[in-house]
Amino acid sequence: MPIAAKLDEFGKPAWIALMILGFFAWWPLGLVVLAFIIGSGRMGCWNHHGTDRGMSRWQNKMERMQDKMERMRAKMDGRAGGDWWGSAPSSGNRAFDDYRQETMRRLEDEQREFKEFLERLRFAKDRQEFDQFMAERHNRPADPGSQPPPPA
């Protein structure tokens, strides 16, 4: 009976013990055992699907990704029973819903206006710095090293 099959009968603790003993005996031997354990999937908690472990793992990831994309599309289309943030579309009180909608619109307008203000402020600061640079450059005396020496 091969050693690997015998250790498989004892389970993961046997493989861990073998790896530890390998490190005690000679550290490269422990690394080899560790690489074998990881490479063979003996300690892998993520693949329990038989021979096509790698493919089923990627298949599961793709299925989860597709589910997430479907939920995102449903939220964006408004089919999920709520708006983008996941809240209910209606509270049941039309007056409150109108108030909430008006408040949200006002906040979005204020946010847009504030962003425009910041953009104008940055532009004015850039303009000021550029004008200052150009004034300093214009008022700078000519470089004395660049002129030819006077004739002697």
C-alpha positions as CSV (number, residue, x, y, z in Angstrom):
1,M,0.0,0.0,0.0
2,P,1.5,3.4,-1.0
3,I,2.4,5.8,1.8
4,A,0.0,8.5,0.5
5,A,-3.0,6.1,0.6
6,K,-2.1,5.0,4.1
7,L,-1.8,8.6,5.3
8,D,-5.1,9.4,3.6
9,E,-6.8,6.8,5.7
10,F,-5.7,8.7,8.9
11,G,-6.8,12.0,7.3
12,K,-5.5,15.5,7.6
13,P,-3.8,15.2,11.0
14,A,-1.5,12.5,9.6
15,W,-0.4,14.8,6.7
16,I,0.2,17.6,9.2
17,A,2.3,15.4,11.4
18,L,4.3,14.2,8.5
19,M,5.0,17.8,7.4
20,I,6.1,18.7,11.0
21,L,8.3,15.7,11.2
22,G,9.8,16.6,7.8
23,F,10.6,20.1,9.1
24,F,12.2,18.7,12.2
25,A,14.3,16.2,10.3
26,W,15.4,18.5,7.5
27,W,13.6,21.7,6.5
28,P,13.7,21.2,2.7
29,L,11.9,17.8,3.3
30,G,9.2,19.7,5.2
31,L,8.8,22.1,2.3
32,V,8.5,19.2,-0.1
33,V,5.8,17.6,2.0
34,L,4.0,21.0,2.3
35,A,4.2,21.5,-1.5
36,F,2.8,18.0,-2.1
37,I,-0.1,18.5,0.4
38,I,-1.1,21.8,-1.2
39,G,-0.5,20.7,-4.8
40,S,-2.5,17.5,-4.4
41,G,-5.4,19.2,-2.7
42,R,-5.2,17.0,0.4
43,M,-5.7,20.0,2.7
44,G,-7.8,22.1,0.3
45,C,-11.1,23.2,1.9
46,W,-12.3,24.8,-1.3
47,N,-12.5,22.0,-3.8
48,H,-14.7,19.0,-2.8
49,H,-15.9,18.1,-6.3
50,G,-13.8,15.1,-7.4
51,T,-11.5,15.1,-10.4
52,D,-12.6,18.3,-12.1
53,R,-11.8,20.4,-9.0
54,G,-10.3,23.4,-10.8
55,M,-13.1,23.7,-13.4
56,S,-15.9,23.4,-10.9
57,R,-14.3,26.0,-8.7
58,W,-14.1,28.5,-11.6
59,Q,-17.6,27.5,-12.7
60,N,-18.9,28.4,-9.2
61,K,-17.2,31.7,-9.3
62,M,-18.7,32.5,-12.7
63,E,-22.2,31.5,-11.6
64,R,-21.9,33.8,-8.5
65,M,-20.6,36.6,-10.7
66,Q,-23.5,36.2,-13.1
67,D,-26.0,36.2,-10.1
68,K,-24.5,39.4,-8.8
69,M,-24.7,41.0,-12.3
70,E,-28.3,40.0,-12.6
71,R,-29.1,41.6,-9.2
72,M,-27.3,44.7,-10.2
73,R,-29.3,44.9,-13.5
74,A,-32.5,44.4,-11.6
75,K,-31.7,47.2,-9.2
76,M,-30.8,49.5,-12.0
77,D,-34.0,48.7,-13.9
78,G,-36.1,49.1,-10.8
79,R,-37.4,45.5,-10.8
80,A,-36.0,44.7,-7.4
81,G,-38.7,46.5,-5.4
82,G,-36.5,49.4,-4.5
83,D,-34.3,52.2,-5.8
84,W,-30.5,52.1,-6.3
85,W,-29.8,52.2,-2.5
86,G,-32.1,49.3,-1.8
87,S,-34.7,51.2,0.1
88,A,-38.4,50.7,-0.6
89,P,-39.9,52.8,-3.4
90,S,-42.8,53.9,-1.2
91,S,-43.4,54.2,2.5
92,G,-47.1,54.0,2.1
93,N,-47.5,57.7,3.1
94,R,-47.6,59.9,-0.1
95,A,-46.9,63.1,1.8
96,F,-43.7,61.6,3.3
97,D,-42.7,60.2,-0.1
98,D,-43.1,63.6,-1.7
99,Y,-41.2,65.2,1.1
100,R,-38.4,62.6,0.8
101,Q,-38.2,63.0,-3.0
102,E,-38.1,66.8,-2.8
103,T,-35.4,66.7,-0.1
104,M,-33.3,64.2,-2.1
105,R,-33.7,66.4,-5.2
106,R,-32.7,69.5,-3.2
107,L,-29.6,67.7,-1.8
108,E,-28.6,66.5,-5.2
109,D,-28.9,70.1,-6.5
110,E,-26.8,71.5,-3.6
111,Q,-24.2,68.8,-4.2
112,R,-24.0,69.7,-7.9
113,E,-23.8,73.4,-7.1
114,F,-21.0,72.8,-4.6
115,K,-19.0,70.7,-7.1
116,E,-19.4,73.6,-9.6
117,F,-18.3,76.1,-7.0
118,L,-15.2,74.0,-6.2
119,E,-14.4,73.7,-9.9
120,R,-14.6,77.5,-10.3
121,L,-12.5,78.0,-7.2
122,R,-9.8,75.6,-8.5
123,F,-9.9,77.4,-11.9
124,A,-9.5,80.8,-10.2
125,K,-6.5,79.5,-8.2
126,D,-4.9,78.0,-11.3
127,R,-5.5,81.3,-13.2
128,Q,-3.9,83.3,-10.3
129,E,-0.9,81.0,-10.1
130,F,-0.4,81.2,-13.9
131,D,-0.7,85.0,-14.0
132,Q,1.8,85.3,-11.2
133,F,4.2,83.0,-13.0
134,M,3.9,85.0,-16.2
135,A,4.4,88.3,-14.4
136,E,7.5,87.0,-12.7
137,R,8.8,85.7,-16.0
138,H,8.1,89.0,-17.8
139,N,9.7,91.1,-15.0
140,R,12.8,88.8,-14.7
141,P,16.0,90.5,-15.7
142,A,17.8,89.1,-18.7
143,D,20.3,86.4,-17.9
144,P,23.8,88.0,-17.9
145,G,25.5,84.8,-18.9
146,S,23.6,84.6,-22.2
147,Q,24.7,88.0,-23.5
148,P,28.0,88.1,-25.5
149,P,30.9,89.8,-23.7
150,P,31.5,93.4,-24.6
151,P,34.3,94.0,-27.2
152,A,37.7,94.8,-25.6
